[in-house]
Amino acid sequence: MKKKSKWLQVAGSLSLTGFLLSSTITPMAPSITSHGVAKAEVVDSLELQKAFQQAAQEFNVPVEILLAVGYNVSLWEHHDGKPSASGGYGLMHLTDVNTDRLEDTHSDEPAHMFLSGKEDADAQPLEKSTLKIESTLDIHDPKLHTLNTAAELLSLQPETLKQNKKQNIRGAAALLAQYAKDTTGKTPSDINGWYGAVAKYSGSNDYSGAKDFADRVYETINNGVTKQTEDGSSLTLAPKQTSPNQESIQSLNLKMDTEETGADCPNGLSCHYVPAAYKKIDWGGGTYYETSYGNYDIANRPHDNQEIKYIVLHDTEISYDLTKTVFQREWTQASAHYVIRSSDGDITQMVDNKDVAWHAGNWYFNSKSIGIEHEGIAIEGAAWYNEQLYHASARLVKHLSKKFNIPLDRDHIIAHDEIPGTTAARQPAMHWDPGPFWDWAHYMQILGAPLESGKGQKGIVQIRPNFETNKPILQTPSGEPVPEQSANFVYLYTAPSFDAPLIKDAALPNAHPLDASNWGNKAVTGQTFYKAEEQDDWTAIWYAGQKAWFYNPKGTNTTKASGIVITPKDGTSGIPVYGLAYPEEEAFPDGIPVRGMSPLQYTLTSDQKYVATEKVKGSYYSAPVYTYNPETTHKIVWGNDEFYLIHLNHRLAFVKASDVDVVATP
């Protein structure tokens, strides 16, 4: 067993401490009941609601403000007193960032490694010695130490506010009361006067970032929200219409965006443009090659007949600042269009959306997608994937969706861990970020495209476990237990019983069944499959060439969905699947080398059915050299062969249209 990793990162203006477990981890107790559903701790469901009311009354803060702030920084989750990725503690996210945590360490088995080379090269880790943090962190910034400030206001030890939920809430109320006096000179008598105090609580030094947070807090109050937390508490914020006084933010003297940044972002987000490197690689002595460069390809999408169809979500596995630094080095040979900071949702665009970033490890998907990196560590989940990150990302995706006509659904808004390998050898090496703890249902809700709103179609099921109560047992790639937390997947079994083995994917025959990076036995929220069978509380789906069972009493782990249902043609002994949809050989003109395809390690038989997302013609974007005139050197090749993009297993895949029959359409 390898030594435990400690994730210590720097994210822009905040040190990233991650979901640290500094003490020895004891063996994880089973978190699944006899029915396979996680059981929350039994608590007084009204206790937390009373704590908010009492703190609000004590410090003359509107309870709606206190509740809405808590919801937007933590979703009212306490995380057992462990720090968030941005150094915040408790359900009110009181910060305590220390200089001894400012070091660059990362897992020896991360979910996401940067790829070496733009095409379909094997993933290669960057040498750790080359990764240097270039951070603008001011460790003395009071925003990094709100825990200590709150503790002083309450005359308590900071550790008490870390561990005790009631004191954590009191500390936040005391801070908000102080912030209100700082911004207005007094305690506002009306809920609308707290706008500036809420903006200051965001911790952002940018006007747009602080304003976005305050706007979301007031929007939460206007809409109301009810939620059961992971420990079983029940909280309600009744809707109340507000008209906040936005002028109170002016006294904070926040940094304004006085110039156009050049970034393609919606208004109201803190967004900047810092270009990734587009340079030839010096091989020594001034030796350069036209085909050796980084970190993306110049293009003119979609005007060059190369459509943008997908948005691929990643996590960085290293800090926000370090990710930007890495993308600015041409020998990295990796990039993404955007990087988003966890602590406050700050966004840096690094590749123009018209260009092809090298982010997905699959050239077909690279050429047709926009890649968004989210600062985070897949194995630590909710410690990084906070509300600021989700909301900033969702606003960006909605903007891109509208601009490029990309459907807001789980067929087009996809994870890096859903991208297939280009060959059978590449399939097991593909990345698994953003991983099992990304809350897809919540994210799609923020996007305005909730999973439940789709049209139902007979025989099709969409995976949709309850994220808040779904807490399966997992371990790290190095064999250590993962702290219990909400997850986005259901385990798949070989038979309708918890006593049956979990299935094995042909690409991962030796993976440990409980390994979080083992994507082969996990069906993820939003993925759609065809129902093969039902038995009691169990549902079977066709999955990677086999029948896979998951616990689904009364359909509680699924929701309605639709799609194109395909099946291999009768009389075939089995058809291949591919990770690409390239044109046939005859379509390649002189001067552009033929790009062939080799099958993945799966065979589909005529008794199986799969859900296809769309039918496409084979295409290949030829971008062979470094150039600033892509119209003279880069070409897209279109073929006549057609393919269906299907939900094969955890990952997408292609089948030739000539190999299948369409059983049903939406």
C-alpha positions in Angstrom: 0.0 0.0 0.0 1.3 3.4 -1.0 1.7 6.2 1.5 -1.3 8.5 1.7 -1.1 11.6 -0.5 -1.9 15.0 1.0 -3.3 17.4 -1.5 -2.0 20.8 -1.0 -2.6 23.3 -3.8 -2.7 27.0 -4.4 -5.7 28.5 -6.2 -5.2 32.1 -7.2 -6.0 34.1 -4.1 -6.7 31.1 -1.8 -4.6 28.1 -0.7 -6.2 24.9 -1.6 -6.0 22.4 1.3 -8.4 19.8 -0.1 -10.3 17.3 1.8 -7.4 16.4 4.0 -7.2 13.4 6.3 -4.2 14.1 8.4 -4.9 11.5 10.9 -4.8 7.7 10.3 -7.8 6.5 8.3 -9.7 3.7 9.9 -11.3 1.0 7.8 -14.4 2.3 6.3 -17.6 0.8 7.6 -20.1 -0.3 4.9 -22.2 2.7 3.9 -24.8 0.6 2.0 -27.8 -0.9 3.8 -29.2 -4.3 3.0 -31.1 -2.6 0.2 -28.1 -0.9 -1.2 -29.2 2.6 -0.3 -27.0 4.8 1.9 -28.4 5.6 5.3 -27.9 9.1 6.7 -27.1 9.6 10.4 -30.2 10.0 12.5 -30.3 13.6 13.8 -32.8 16.1 15.0 -33.9 17.5 11.7 -34.9 20.8 13.2 -31.8 21.4 15.2 -29.9 23.1 12.4 -32.8 25.3 11.4 -33.0 26.5 15.0 -29.3 27.2 15.0 -29.7 29.6 12.0 -32.7 31.3 13.6 -31.0 31.8 16.9 -27.7 33.1 15.3 -29.7 35.5 13.1 -31.6 36.9 16.1 -28.5 37.2 18.2 -26.6 39.3 15.6 -29.6 41.0 14.0 -28.9 39.4 10.6 -32.0 38.4 8.5 -32.3 34.7 8.8 -32.9 34.5 5.0 -29.5 36.1 4.4 -27.7 33.7 6.8 -29.4 30.7 5.2 -28.9 31.8 1.7 -25.2 32.5 2.2 -24.7 29.1 3.8 -26.5 27.4 0.9 -24.3 29.1 -1.7 -21.0 28.4 0.0 -21.6 24.8 1.1 -25.1 23.6 0.2 -25.4 23.5 4.1 -23.0 20.7 4.3 -20.5 20.6 7.2 -18.0 17.9 5.9 -17.2 16.7 9.4 -15.2 19.8 10.1 -12.7 19.0 7.3 -11.4 21.9 5.2 -12.7 22.6 1.7 -10.4 23.0 -1.2 -10.2 26.7 -0.7 -9.4 26.4 3.0 -12.9 26.9 4.3 -14.5 25.1 7.3 -18.0 24.2 8.1 -21.3 24.9 6.4 -20.5 28.6 6.5 -17.1 28.1 4.9 -15.0 30.1 7.3 -11.5 30.3 5.9 -8.2 29.5 7.6 -5.3 29.4 5.1 -1.8 28.8 6.5 1.6 29.3 4.9 2.8 25.8 5.8 0.2 24.5 3.3 1.7 26.3 0.4 3.5 23.5 -1.3 3.1 21.7 -4.6 2.2 18.1 -4.1 -0.1 16.0 -6.1 -1.2 12.4 -6.2 1.0 9.7 -7.7 -2.1 8.3 -9.3 -4.3 11.3 -10.3 -7.5 11.2 -12.3 -6.2 13.5 -14.9 -2.7 13.6 -16.5 -1.9 16.0 -19.3 -1.3 14.3 -22.6 1.9 14.3 -24.5 1.2 15.2 -28.1 -1.9 16.5 -29.8 -3.0 13.3 -31.6 -3.8 10.1 -29.7 -0.6 9.6 -27.9 -0.3 7.7 -24.6 -0.8 9.8 -21.4 2.5 10.9 -19.9 2.9 12.5 -16.5 4.8 15.7 -16.4 8.0 15.6 -14.3 7.1 16.9 -10.9 10.4 18.8 -10.7 9.2 21.0 -13.6 6.0 22.1 -11.9 6.5 25.4 -10.1 3.7 27.4 -8.6 3.5 31.0 -9.7 0.9 32.3 -7.4 -0.3 35.8 -6.5 -1.4 34.7 -3.0 -1.3 37.3 -0.3 -1.2 35.2 2.8 -2.0 38.2 5.0 -5.3 38.9 3.2 -8.0 38.9 5.9 -10.3 37.0 3.4 -8.0 34.0 4.0 -8.6 34.1 7.8 -12.3 34.7 8.3 -12.4 31.7 10.8 -9.9 33.5 13.1 -11.8 36.8 12.8 -15.1 35.1 13.6 -13.6 33.3 16.5 -12.3 36.6 17.9 -15.8 38.1 17.6 -17.2 35.2 19.6 -14.3 35.0 22.0 -13.9 31.3 21.1 -11.1 29.1 19.9 -11.0 28.7 16.1 -11.1 24.9 16.4 -14.5 25.2 18.1 -15.9 26.9 15.0 -14.4 24.3 12.7 -16.1 21.4 14.5 -19.3 22.8 16.0 -22.0 23.6 13.5 -23.9 26.0 15.8 -20.7 28.0 16.5 -19.8 28.0 12.8 -23.2 29.6 12.0 -22.8 32.1 14.8 -19.3 33.0 13.5 -20.7 33.7 10.1 -23.6 35.8 11.5 -21.1 37.8 13.5 -19.0 38.4 10.4 -22.0 39.4 8.3 -23.0 41.9 11.0 -19.5 43.4 11.0 -19.4 43.5 7.2 -22.8 45.3 7.1 -21.4 48.0 9.4 -18.2 48.2 7.2 -20.3 48.7 4.1 -23.2 50.9 5.3 -22.0 52.2 8.6 -24.8 50.5 10.5 -26.8 47.3 10.8 -29.4 47.5 7.9 -33.0 47.5 9.1 -34.2 45.9 5.8 -33.1 42.7 4.1 -32.3 44.7 0.9 -29.6 46.6 2.6 -27.3 43.6 3.2 -26.1 43.3 -0.4 -22.7 44.8 0.2 -22.1 42.6 3.3 -23.0 39.5 1.3 -20.6 40.6 -1.5 -17.8 41.0 1.0 -18.5 37.5 2.4 -17.8 36.1 -1.0 -14.1 36.7 -0.5 -13.6 37.9 -4.0 -11.4 40.9 -4.8 -13.1 41.3 -8.2 -16.3 43.3 -8.6 -17.8 40.9 -11.0 -17.0 37.9 -8.8 -18.4 39.5 -5.6 -21.5 40.8 -7.4 -22.2 37.4 -8.9 -22.1 35.8 -5.4 -24.4 38.5 -3.9 -26.8 38.1 -6.8 -27.0 34.4 -6.3 -27.6 34.7 -2.6 -30.6 37.1 -3.3 -31.8 34.9 -6.1 -31.8 31.9 -3.6 -33.9 34.0 -1.2 -36.3 35.0 -4.0 -36.8 31.3 -5.1 -36.5 29.6 -1.7 -35.0 26.1 -1.2 -35.5 23.0 0.9 -32.8 20.4 1.4 -31.9 17.4 3.5 -28.2 17.5 4.3 -25.9 14.4 4.3 -26.2 14.1 8.1 -30.0 14.0 8.0 -30.7 17.6 8.9 -33.6 19.2 7.1 -33.4 22.9 6.2 -35.9 25.2 4.6 -35.5 28.7 3.2 -39.0 30.0 2.3 -39.2 32.2 -0.8 -39.2 35.9 -0.1 -39.1 38.6 -2.8 -36.3 41.1 -2.5 -35.0 44.2 -4.2 -31.4 44.5 -3.0 -29.6 47.8 -2.8 -26.7 47.1 -5.0 -25.1 50.5 -4.4 -23.8 49.2 -1.0 -21.2 47.1 -2.9 -19.4 50.3 -4.0 -17.8 50.9 -0.6 -15.8 47.7 -1.0 -13.6 49.3 -3.7 -13.3 46.1 -5.6 -11.2 45.7 -8.7 -13.2 46.6 -11.8 -12.8 45.2 -15.3 -12.0 48.4 -17.0 -11.0 46.9 -20.3 -12.2 44.2 -22.6 -10.4 41.0 -21.6 -10.7 39.2 -24.9 -12.3 36.3 -23.1 -15.5 34.7 -24.5 -17.6 34.7 -21.4 -21.1 35.9 -20.4 -21.5 39.3 -18.7 -21.2 39.3 -14.9 -18.5 36.6 -14.5 -15.0 37.3 -13.4 -13.3 36.2 -16.6 -9.8 36.8 -18.2 -7.9 35.7 -21.2 -4.4 34.3 -20.7 -3.2 32.6 -23.9 -1.8 29.0 -23.8 1.4 28.6 -25.6 1.3 28.2 -29.3 5.0 27.8 -30.1 7.4 25.4 -31.8 9.4 23.2 -29.5 13.1 23.9 -29.4 14.9 20.5 -29.6 18.2 22.1 -28.8 20.6 24.4 -30.6 17.7 26.2 -32.2 16.3 23.1 -33.9 12.6 23.4 -34.7 10.1 21.3 -36.6 6.9 22.3 -38.2 5.2 19.2 -36.7 6.6 19.6 -33.2 4.8 22.3 -31.2 2.3 23.0 -28.5 -0.3 23.3 -27.1 -3.3 23.5 -29.5 -4.1 23.9 -33.2 -5.2 27.1 -34.9 -8.6 26.7 -36.6 -11.6 28.7 -37.6 -14.4 26.7 -36.0 -17.3 26.5 -36.9 -16.7 28.6 -40.1 -14.2 26.2 -41.5 -16.8 23.4 -41.8 -15.7 22.0 -38.5 -18.6 22.0 -36.1 -18.5 22.4 -32.3 -20.8 19.8 -30.9 -19.7 19.0 -27.3 -18.5 20.6 -24.1 -16.2 18.3 -22.2 -15.8 18.9 -18.4 -12.5 18.1 -16.7 -10.8 18.6 -13.4 -7.2 19.8 -13.1 -5.7 17.6 -10.3 -3.4 20.5 -9.7 -4.0 24.1 -8.7 -5.7 26.8 -10.8 -2.5 28.9 -11.1 -0.3 25.9 -11.8 -2.7 24.7 -14.5 -2.4 28.0 -16.3 1.4 27.9 -15.9 1.5 24.4 -17.4 -0.6 25.4 -20.4 1.7 28.3 -21.1 4.6 25.9 -21.7 4.8 24.6 -25.3 6.4 21.4 -24.4 3.5 20.4 -22.2 1.5 19.7 -25.4 -1.8 20.0 -23.6 -4.4 22.7 -23.1 -8.0 23.5 -22.5 -10.2 26.3 -23.6 -11.1 27.4 -20.1 -9.9 26.9 -16.5 -12.2 27.7 -13.5 -11.0 28.3 -10.0 -12.7 26.4 -7.2 -12.8 29.0 -4.5 -14.7 31.7 -6.2 -15.5 30.6 -9.8 -12.9 32.9 -11.4 -12.4 31.9 -15.1 -9.4 32.1 -17.3 -9.8 31.4 -21.0 -6.6 30.0 -22.5 -7.5 28.9 -26.0 -9.9 30.7 -28.4 -13.0 28.7 -29.0 -12.4 28.8 -32.8 -9.2 26.8 -32.2 -8.7 23.1 -31.2 -7.4 22.6 -27.7 -5.6 19.3 -26.9 -7.6 18.2 -23.9 -9.6 15.0 -24.4 -6.9 12.4 -25.5 -9.1 11.7 -28.5 -8.5 13.8 -31.7 -12.1 13.3 -33.0 -13.6 14.7 -29.8 -10.9 17.4 -29.5 -11.7 18.7 -33.0 -15.4 19.0 -32.2 -15.5 20.2 -28.6 -14.7 22.9 -26.1 -12.8 21.7 -23.0 -13.3 23.2 -19.5 -10.9 22.5 -16.7 -12.3 22.8 -13.2 -9.8 23.2 -10.4 -10.3 20.0 -8.3 -9.2 16.5 -7.4 -11.5 13.8 -8.4 -10.9 11.5 -5.4 -11.7 14.4 -3.0 -15.0 15.3 -4.6 -17.1 17.8 -2.8 -14.1 19.4 -1.1 -13.5 21.0 -4.5 -16.7 20.9 -6.4 -18.5 23.8 -4.5 -21.3 26.1 -5.5 -19.1 28.9 -6.8 -17.5 26.4 -9.2 -20.8 24.8 -10.3 -22.5 28.1 -10.9 -19.6 29.8 -12.8 -19.2 26.7 -14.9 -22.9 26.4 -15.6 -23.2 30.1 -16.6 -20.2 29.7 -19.0 -21.7 26.5 -20.5 -25.1 28.1 -21.0 -23.3 31.0 -22.9 -21.4 28.6 -25.1 -24.4 26.4 -25.7 -26.4 29.4 -27.0 -23.5 30.7 -29.1 -22.6 27.4 -30.8 -26.0 25.8 -30.7 -24.9 22.9 -28.4 -27.8 21.1 -26.8 -28.0 21.3 -23.0 -28.2 17.6 -22.4 -26.0 14.8 -21.1 -25.4 13.7 -24.7 -23.5 16.9 -25.4 -22.4 18.2 -22.0 -20.1 15.3 -21.1 -17.2 14.3 -18.8 -13.7 13.6 -19.8 -14.3 10.1 -18.3 -16.9 9.5 -20.9 -14.5 10.1 -23.8 -13.5 6.7 -25.4 -10.0 5.6 -26.2 -9.0 5.7 -29.9 -7.8 2.1 -29.8 -8.2 -0.9 -27.6 -4.8 -0.2 -26.1 -5.8 3.4 -25.3 -9.2 2.6 -23.7 -7.9 1.5 -20.3 -5.5 4.5 -20.1 -8.2 7.1 -20.6 -8.8 9.6 -17.8 -11.5 9.3 -15.1 -12.1 13.0 -14.2 -14.1 14.7 -13.0 -14.9 11.5 -11.3 -17.6 9.9 -9.1 -18.3 13.0 -6.9 -19.3 15.5 -9.6 -23.0 16.2 -8.9 -24.4 15.9 -12.5 -28.1 16.2 -11.4 -27.4 19.5 -9.6 -25.2 20.8 -12.4 -27.9 20.1 -15.0 -30.5 21.7 -12.8 -28.4 24.9 -12.6 -28.0 24.8 -16.4 -31.8 24.9 -16.6 -31.9 21.4 -18.2 -32.9 19.1 -15.3 -32.7 15.5 -16.1 -36.3 14.8 -15.1 -37.6 17.2 -17.8 -36.8 14.9 -20.7 -39.3 12.9 -22.7 -39.8 9.3 -21.7 -39.4 6.4 -24.2 -40.2 2.8 -23.6 -37.2 0.6 -22.7 -34.8 3.5 -22.1 -33.6 4.3 -18.6 -31.4 7.3 -17.6 -29.3 6.8 -14.5 -30.3 9.1 -11.7 -29.5 8.1 -8.1 -30.3 10.5 -5.3 -26.9 12.3 -5.0 -27.5 13.3 -1.4 -28.2 9.8 -0.1 -26.1 7.7 -2.5 -22.9 7.0 -0.7 -21.3 3.9 -2.1 -18.1 2.4 -0.6 -15.0 3.4 -2.6 -11.2 3.2 -2.3 -8.4 5.2 -3.8 -6.3 3.8 -6.7 -3.7 3.0 -4.1 -6.1 1.0 -2.0 -7.0 3.4 0.8 -10.6 3.9 1.9 -12.3 7.0 0.5 -14.2 9.1 3.1 -18.0 8.5 2.8 -19.6 11.1 0.5 -22.3 11.5 -2.1 -21.6 10.0 -5.5 -23.1 10.2 -9.0 -23.1 6.5 -10.0 -24.7 3.1 -9.4 -22.7 -0.1 -9.1 -23.3 -2.7 -11.7 -23.6 -6.4 -10.8 -23.4 -9.6 -12.8 -26.8 -10.8 -11.3 -29.7 -9.2 -9.4 -28.2 -9.5 -6.0 -25.7 -7.6 -3.8 -24.0 -11.0 -3.2 -23.2 -11.2 -6.9 -19.8 -9.9 -8.2 -19.6 -6.5 -9.7 -19.1 -6.6 -13.5 -15.7 -6.3 -15.1 -15.1 -4.2 -18.2 -13.1 -5.8 -20.9 -10.7 -2.9 -20.8 -10.1 -3.1 -17.1 -10.1 -6.9 -16.3 -7.8 -6.6 -13.3 -9.2 -3.4 -11.7 -10.2 -3.6 -8.1 -14.1 -3.5 -8.0 -14.2 -0.7 -5.4 -11.5 1.5 -7.0 -12.9 5.0 -7.6 -10.9 5.1 -10.8 -12.4 1.8 -12.1 -15.0 3.3 -14.4 -15.9 -0.2 -15.8 -18.5 -1.1 -13.2 -20.2 2.3 -12.7 -23.1 3.8 -14.6 -23.2 7.5 -14.1 -26.0 10.0 -13.6 -27.3 11.2 -17.0 -26.1 8.2 -19.0 -28.9 6.4 -20.9 -29.1 2.7 -21.6 -31.6 0.2 -22.9 -33.4 -2.0 -20.3 -32.6 -5.7 -20.8 -34.6 -7.1 -18.0 -36.3 -6.5 -14.6 -36.4 -8.7 -11.6 -37.9 -7.6 -8.3 -36.1 -4.4 -7.2 -33.4 -4.8 -9.9 -33.0 -3.5 -13.4 -30.6 -4.9 -16.0 -29.2 -2.8 -18.9 -27.1 -3.7 -21.9 -23.6 -2.4 -21.1 -20.4 -3.0 -23.0 -21.6 -6.2 -24.5 -23.0 -7.7 -21.3 -26.1 -7.6 -19.2 -25.4 -5.5 -16.1 -27.7 -5.3 -13.1 -28.3 -2.4 -10.6 -30.5 -1.9 -7.6 -33.5 0.2 -8.7 -36.6 -0.3 -6.5 -39.6 1.4 -8.0 -37.3 3.2 -10.4 -35.7 5.3 -7.7 -32.2 5.3 -9.3 -33.4 6.2 -12.8 -35.5 8.8 -14.6 -37.2 9.0 -18.0 -35.2 9.6 -21.2 -35.3 9.1 -24.9 -32.9 8.4 -27.8 -32.3 6.3 -30.9 -32.4 2.6 -30.1 -30.1 0.5 -32.3 -29.3 -3.2 -32.4 -26.8 -5.2 -34.5 -28.3 -6.5 -37.7 -29.7 -10.1 -37.6 -27.3 -12.7 -38.9 -24.2 -11.0 -37.6 -22.1 -12.9 -35.1 -21.1 -9.7 -33.5 -20.2 -6.1 -34.6 -17.2 -3.9 -33.5 -17.3 -0.6 -31.8 -14.9 2.3 -32.2 -13.6 5.3 -30.3 -13.6 7.4 -33.5 -15.7 8.1 -36.5 -13.2 8.7 -39.2 -14.0 8.7 -43.0 -13.4 5.7 -45.2 -10.0 5.4 -46.9 -11.4 6.6 -50.3 -12.4 9.9 -48.8 -8.9 11.1 -48.0 -7.5 13.2 -50.8 -3.9 13.2 -52.0 -1.7 14.9 -49.5 -3.6 13.9 -46.4 -2.5 10.5 -44.9 -5.3 8.0 -44.4 -6.4 7.8 -40.8 -7.6 4.3 -40.0 -9.7 3.0 -37.2 -9.2 -0.1 -35.0 -12.0 -1.6 -32.9 -12.2 -1.3 -29.2 -12.3 -4.5 -27.1 -16.0 -5.0 -27.2 -18.4 -7.0 -29.4 -22.1 -6.3 -29.6 -24.5 -9.1 -30.6 -27.9 -9.0 -32.2 -29.8 -9.7 -28.9 -28.5 -6.4 -27.4 -29.8 -2.9 -27.8 -28.1 0.4 -27.1 -29.1 4.1 -27.0 -27.6 6.3 -29.6 -27.3 10.0 -29.2 -27.0 10.9 -32.9 -26.0 9.8 -36.4 -22.9 11.4 -37.9 -20.9 11.2 -41.0 -17.2 10.2 -40.6 -14.9 13.2 -40.5 -11.3 14.0 -39.7 -9.7 17.4 -39.1 -6.2 17.4 -40.6 -4.0 19.9 -38.8 -0.5 18.6 -39.4 1.7 21.6 -38.8 2.4 24.8 -36.9 0.8 27.7 -38.8 -0.9 31.0 -38.5 -2.7 30.4 -41.8 -4.8 27.3 -41.2 -6.8 27.8 -44.4 -3.8 26.9 -46.4 -2.6 23.8 -44.4 -5.6 22.5 -42.4 -8.5 20.7 -44.0 -11.5 18.7 -42.8 -12.1 15.4 -44.6 -15.7 14.3 -44.8 -16.6 10.7 -45.7 -19.8 8.9 -46.8 -19.7 6.2 -44.0 -22.1 7.0 -41.2 -21.9 6.2 -37.5 -24.1 6.2 -34.5 -22.6 7.6 -31.3 -23.9 5.3 -28.5 -23.8 5.0 -24.7 -21.7 1.8 -24.7 -20.6 1.7 -21.1 -19.3 4.4 -18.8 -17.8 5.8 -22.1 -19.3 6.7 -25.4 -18.4 4.8 -28.6 -19.3 4.6 -32.3 -20.9 1.8 -34.3 -21.1 1.9 -38.1 -24.7 2.6 -39.3 -24.3 -0.2 -41.8 -23.8 -2.7 -39.0 -27.0 -1.9 -37.1 -30.8 -1.5 -37.4 -32.7 1.3 -35.8 -35.4 -0.2 -33.5 -36.9 3.1 -32.3 -36.5 6.8 -32.5 -37.6 9.5 -30.1 
